[in-house]
Amino acid sequence: MFIELVIAGVFVGVLSGFFGIGGGMILVPILMLIGFNIKQAIAISVVQMFFSSVLGSYLNYKKGNLQVNEGIFVGLGGMLGALIGASLTDILPQKYLGYLLFALVLYALYKVSFSKTPQGGEEKSLSPFVLLIVGFFIGIISIMLGVGGAILLTPILVGFLHYSTKKAATASLFFVVFSSISGLAYKIYNHTFDNLSLDIKYALAVAVASLIGVAIGIKLKEIIKPKHHKAALIALYLVILAILIDKIFF
């Protein structure tokens, strides 16, 4: 099983760096296919999200692509929301978590598909308070589902603030740093892992392998054209929907 987890980690790491996702939105369905239940998959994905988002944000910052100022307010809100989301994971039945994840991917697909490619000067900004509130609600839902937050934040940045998908990917990955720290701390403190020593080994196998993929994904994001990046993001959402439909409804 460790070989499959390492392969999954590298693959998800590439997607994390390229799309700015924490990795959970694709890792959770993959882990479910391997044999983990959804709550185990969510717990493992939170560990992976922390590793990939920290390295990915550092690399983006070194390259001058990350704007820290606005991201901090969204991130702090995400940390607070993640504490609530982590507790809800332990309360809600597994089937409802799956339905909610399906609905969010469908929403993201809609917003990104019908967004326009931004022109110069079209980007909007929000007040720090609004950013904090946005981050708070995204943090609740993202950690509850183990998906990091990009699944919601990217469509908001692209659909409402007119970010390019490449810039939204960078901002979203930075948000995952905050939400994953909060969610991971909660899950360890409350013994969410069924078998702590074994589940941590599984999680670290995925997380460490994902670091290789993150560096590759960020490099690919730099060289691809914006319209192709958007098309690739839409394709990713469609693949995730297909996996979720098969796993949840069949």
RODO-2510 file (C-alpha; in nm, 4 decimals, decimal comma):
residues 250
     n   res          X          Y          Z
     1     m     0,0000     0,0000     0,0000
     2     f     0,2888     0,2391     0,0668
     3     i     0,3925     0,2318    -0,3000
     4     e     0,0443     0,3372    -0,4050
     5     l     0,0483     0,6139    -0,1448
     6     v     0,3848     0,7490    -0,2646
     7     i     0,2653     0,7531    -0,6250
     8     a    -0,0548     0,9270    -0,5158
     9     g     0,1505     1,1785    -0,3154
    10     v     0,3703     1,2793    -0,6106
    11     f     0,0693     1,3022    -0,8406
    12     v    -0,1337     1,5113    -0,5975
    13     g     0,1709     1,7298    -0,5278
    14     v     0,1946     1,8192    -0,8964
    15     l    -0,1721     1,9136    -0,8944
    16     s    -0,1241     2,1179    -0,5755
    17     g     0,1532     2,3272    -0,7251
    18     f    -0,0118     2,3603    -1,0644
    19     f    -0,3690     2,4357    -0,9564
    20     g    -0,3072     2,5858    -0,6110
    21     i    -0,5169     2,3212    -0,4401
    22     g    -0,4255     2,1663    -0,1078
    23     g    -0,4606     1,8318    -0,2767
    24     g    -0,7520     1,6973    -0,0774
    25     m    -1,0084     1,7556    -0,3530
    26     i    -0,8356     1,4839    -0,5591
    27     l    -0,6527     1,2932    -0,2848
    28     v    -0,9676     1,2088    -0,0859
    29     p    -1,1332     1,0275    -0,3823
    30     i    -0,8026     0,8516    -0,4637
    31     l    -0,7609     0,7291    -0,1052
    32     m    -1,1201     0,6074    -0,1103
    33     l    -1,0424     0,4097    -0,4255
    34     i    -0,7348     0,2592    -0,2551
    35     g    -0,9507     0,1403     0,0345
    36     f    -0,9684     0,4088     0,3034
    37     n    -1,3051     0,5301     0,4290
    38     i    -1,3852     0,8980     0,3764
    39     k    -1,2982     1,0057     0,7319
    40     q    -0,9582     0,8303     0,7178
    41     a    -0,8978     0,9861     0,3756
    42     i    -0,9820     1,3333     0,5070
    43     a    -0,7453     1,2958     0,8038
    44     i    -0,4567     1,1827     0,5812
    45     s    -0,5252     1,4557     0,3262
    46     v    -0,5014     1,7291     0,5933
    47     v    -0,1430     1,6187     0,6684
    48     q    -0,0573     1,6232     0,2981
    49     m    -0,2135     1,9673     0,2569
    50     f     0,0081     2,1141     0,5265
    51     f     0,3285     1,9859     0,3685
    52     s     0,2422     2,0787     0,0095
    53     s     0,0980     2,4218     0,0872
    54     v     0,3947     2,5350     0,2983
    55     l     0,6522     2,4348     0,0375
    56     g     0,4404     2,5575    -0,2525
    57     s     0,3775     2,8987    -0,0948
    58     y     0,7467     2,9371    -0,0146
    59     l     0,8421     2,8632    -0,3758
    60     n     0,5761     3,1032    -0,5063
    61     y     0,6996     3,3748    -0,2703
    62     k     1,0626     3,3257    -0,3761
    63     k     0,9555     3,3657    -0,7384
    64     g     0,7679     3,6894    -0,6561
    65     n     0,4263     3,5473    -0,7456
    66     l     0,2655     3,5551    -0,4004
    67     q     0,0957     3,8672    -0,2576
    68     v     0,1025     3,8090     0,1177
    69     n    -0,0998     4,1100     0,2399
    70     e    -0,4532     4,0089     0,1342
    71     g    -0,3796     3,6403     0,1797
    72     i    -0,3053     3,6825     0,5506
    73     f    -0,6569     3,8082     0,6303
    74     v    -0,8231     3,5260     0,4352
    75     g    -0,5844     3,2795     0,5961
    76     l    -0,6502     3,3933     0,9523
    77     g    -1,0233     3,3606     0,8909
    78     g    -0,9579     3,0160     0,7497
    79     m    -0,7714     2,9082     1,0637
    80     l    -1,0673     3,0024     1,2821
    81     g    -1,3169     2,8347     1,0516
    82     a    -1,1045     2,5213     1,0247
    83     l    -1,1404     2,4566     1,3987
    84     i    -1,5167     2,4373     1,3550
    85     g    -1,4924     2,2372     1,0334
    86     a    -1,2656     1,9760     1,1910
    87     s    -1,5139     1,9149     1,4707
    88     l    -1,8043     1,8838     1,2248
    89     t    -1,6139     1,6097     1,0388
    90     d    -1,6420     1,3902     1,3471
    91     i    -2,0154     1,4584     1,3830
    92     l    -2,1656     1,4414     1,0331
    93     p    -2,2343     1,1016     0,8678
    94     q    -1,9928     1,0003     0,5914
    95     k    -2,2569     1,0058     0,3155
    96     y    -2,3413     1,3717     0,3817
    97     l    -1,9739     1,4674     0,3626
    98     g    -1,9612     1,3027     0,0220
    99     y    -2,2728     1,4832    -0,1006
   100     l    -2,1354     1,8191     0,0133
   101     l    -1,8026     1,7585    -0,1594
   102     f    -1,9887     1,6700    -0,4804
   103     a    -2,1954     1,9902    -0,4637
   104     l    -1,8881     2,2093    -0,4079
   105     v    -1,7001     2,0611    -0,7034
   106     l    -2,0075     2,1204    -0,9189
   107     y    -2,0193     2,4845    -0,8023
   108     a    -1,6492     2,5330    -0,8729
   109     l    -1,6858     2,3875    -1,2217
   110     y    -1,9696     2,6285    -1,3004
   111     k    -1,7931     2,9435    -1,1756
   112     v    -1,4608     2,8720    -1,3455
   113     s    -1,6175     2,7559    -1,6730
   114     f    -1,8158     3,0776    -1,7214
   115     s    -1,5535     3,3229    -1,5978
   116     k    -1,3884     3,5604    -1,8434
   117     t    -1,0156     3,5876    -1,8916
   118     p    -0,9230     3,9085    -1,7003
   119     q    -0,7758     4,2087    -1,8770
   120     g    -0,5411     4,4620    -1,7192
   121     g    -0,6948     4,6609    -1,4334
   122     e    -1,0035     4,4391    -1,3986
   123     e    -0,9034     4,2803    -1,0688
   124     k    -1,1066     4,3879    -0,7664
   125     s    -1,0174     4,3944    -0,3966
   126     l    -1,2069     4,3446    -0,0706
   127     s    -1,1710     4,5014     0,2737
   128     p    -0,9692     4,3100     0,5360
   129     f    -1,2876     4,2405     0,7360
   130     v    -1,4675     4,0895     0,4360
   131     l    -1,1603     3,8825     0,3542
   132     l    -1,1580     3,7549     0,7132
   133     i    -1,5244     3,6518     0,6930
   134     v    -1,4758     3,4859     0,3533
   135     g    -1,1803     3,2913     0,4898
   136     f    -1,3779     3,1891     0,7985
   137     f    -1,6590     3,0222     0,6049
   138     i    -1,4226     2,8637     0,3549
   139     g    -1,2182     2,7268     0,6455
   140     i    -1,5254     2,5605     0,7973
   141     i    -1,6206     2,3799     0,4782
   142     s    -1,2717     2,2998     0,3506
   143     i    -1,1341     2,1244     0,6577
   144     m    -1,4671     1,9539     0,7165
   145     l    -1,4159     1,7880     0,3773
   146     g    -1,0348     1,7710     0,3784
   147     v    -1,0096     1,9769     0,0604
   148     g    -0,7958     2,2699     0,1693
   149     g    -1,0155     2,5557     0,0527
   150     a    -0,9026     2,6137    -0,3046
   151     i    -1,2163     2,4410    -0,4276
   152     l    -1,4118     2,7402    -0,2951
   153     l    -1,1546     3,0193    -0,2927
   154     t    -1,0409     2,9763    -0,6533
   155     p    -1,3934     3,0165    -0,7996
   156     i    -1,4474     3,3243    -0,5775
   157     l    -1,1218     3,4851    -0,6891
   158     v    -1,1830     3,4000    -1,0549
   159     g    -1,5588     3,4535    -1,0753
   160     f    -1,6064     3,7582    -0,8496
   161     l    -1,2679     3,9322    -0,8229
   162     h    -1,1596     3,8593    -1,1822
   163     y    -0,8267     3,6951    -1,0964
   164     s    -0,6635     3,4800    -1,3607
   165     t    -0,6706     3,1101    -1,2692
   166     k    -0,2905     3,1167    -1,2347
   167     k    -0,2941     3,4038    -0,9832
   168     a    -0,5903     3,2488    -0,8011
   169     a    -0,3968     2,9221    -0,7746
   170     t    -0,1075     3,0976    -0,5997
   171     a    -0,3378     3,2776    -0,3542
   172     s    -0,5410     2,9656    -0,2830
   173     l    -0,2376     2,7553    -0,1998
   174     f    -0,1270     3,0193     0,0528
   175     f    -0,4717     3,0000     0,2157
   176     v    -0,4291     2,6250     0,2579
   177     v    -0,1270     2,6851     0,4840
   178     f    -0,3490     2,8477     0,7468
   179     s    -0,6489     2,6151     0,7244
   180     s    -0,4389     2,2981     0,7253
   181     i    -0,2425     2,4017     1,0367
   182     s    -0,5651     2,4547     1,2287
   183     g    -0,7334     2,1398     1,0999
   184     l    -0,4298     1,9197     1,1593
   185     a    -0,3830     2,0439     1,5153
   186     y    -0,7457     1,9691     1,5959
   187     k    -0,7379     1,6190     1,4491
   188     i    -0,4208     1,5203     1,6356
   189     y    -0,5425     1,6697     1,9650
   190     n    -0,8772     1,4933     1,9414
   191     h    -0,7327     1,1584     1,8250
   192     t    -0,9202     1,1636     1,4949
   193     f    -0,6812     0,9091     1,3446
   194     d    -0,8185     0,5568     1,4033
   195     n    -0,4722     0,4128     1,4611
   196     l    -0,2445     0,7116     1,5252
   197     s     0,0951     0,5522     1,4576
   198     l    -0,0200     0,3672     1,1446
   199     d    -0,2292     0,6489     1,0011
   200     i     0,0519     0,9007     1,0551
   201     k     0,2863     0,6716     0,8616
   202     y     0,0372     0,6587     0,5760
   203     a    -0,0079     1,0352     0,5892
   204     l     0,3659     1,1084     0,5934
   205     a     0,4230     0,8732     0,2987
   206     v     0,1773     1,0781     0,0948
   207     a     0,2911     1,4167     0,2306
   208     v     0,6658     1,3730     0,1800
   209     a     0,6155     1,2349    -0,1701
   210     s     0,3927     1,5307    -0,2529
   211     l     0,6813     1,7742    -0,1953
   212     i     0,8483     1,6479    -0,5118
   213     g     0,5297     1,6953    -0,7062
   214     v     0,4696     2,0493    -0,5751
   215     a     0,7990     2,1765    -0,7166
   216     i     0,7169     2,0195    -1,0532
   217     g     0,3628     2,1615    -1,0544
   218     i     0,4742     2,5184    -0,9824
   219     k     0,7297     2,5001    -1,2611
   220     l     0,4632     2,3810    -1,5052
   221     k     0,2259     2,6610    -1,3954
   222     e     0,4882     2,9228    -1,4817
   223     i     0,5295     2,8114    -1,8407
   224     i     0,1686     2,7358    -1,9391
   225     k    -0,0578     2,9970    -2,1015
   226     p    -0,3489     3,1313    -1,8877
   227     k    -0,6201     2,9977    -2,1192
   228     h    -0,4624     2,6523    -2,1134
   229     h    -0,4338     2,6667    -1,7346
   230     k    -0,8068     2,7435    -1,7102
   231     a    -0,8914     2,4562    -1,9455
   232     a    -0,6799     2,2203    -1,7388
   233     l    -0,8571     2,3321    -1,4189
   234     i    -1,1967     2,2625    -1,5755
   235     a    -1,0743     1,9187    -1,6846
   236     l    -0,9604     1,8463    -1,3277
   237     y    -1,3042     1,9314    -1,1877
   238     l    -1,4686     1,7005    -1,4434
   239     v    -1,2415     1,4108    -1,3467
   240     i    -1,3142     1,4631    -0,9767
   241     l    -1,6885     1,4724    -1,0451
   242     a    -1,6660     1,1420    -1,2325
   243     i    -1,4794     0,9773    -0,9433
   244     l    -1,7250     1,1111    -0,6853
   245     i    -2,0291     1,0039    -0,8880
   246     d    -1,8904     0,6502    -0,9107
   247     k    -1,7922     0,6327    -0,5431
   248     i    -2,0929     0,8073    -0,3845
   249     f    -2,3868     0,7136    -0,6043
   250     f    -2,2809     0,3697    -0,7287
***
